[in-house]
Amino acid sequence: MRDYHINVFWSEVDGEWIADIPDLEPCSASGPTPEDAVREVQIARDLWLQVAAEKGLPIPEPRYRPAIYKVVG
């Protein structure tokens, strides 16, 4: 199985790094470093999938693909 894409970005409002998984709404976490945010969202992902399976809810296949930008300079 492929894994879910994780977005990581800095939030000025929260003063922390945010990691979210677009295919699993709402599945996000935060932390003081990008690594912490990713580690936390991986825990959230596992719990999200566990609860969905326990409740018989559909589990989406990983679909999200980020846009890739090239900086020319």
Helices and strands as residue ranges (DSSP letters): E 7-11, E 16-20, E 28-31, H 34-55
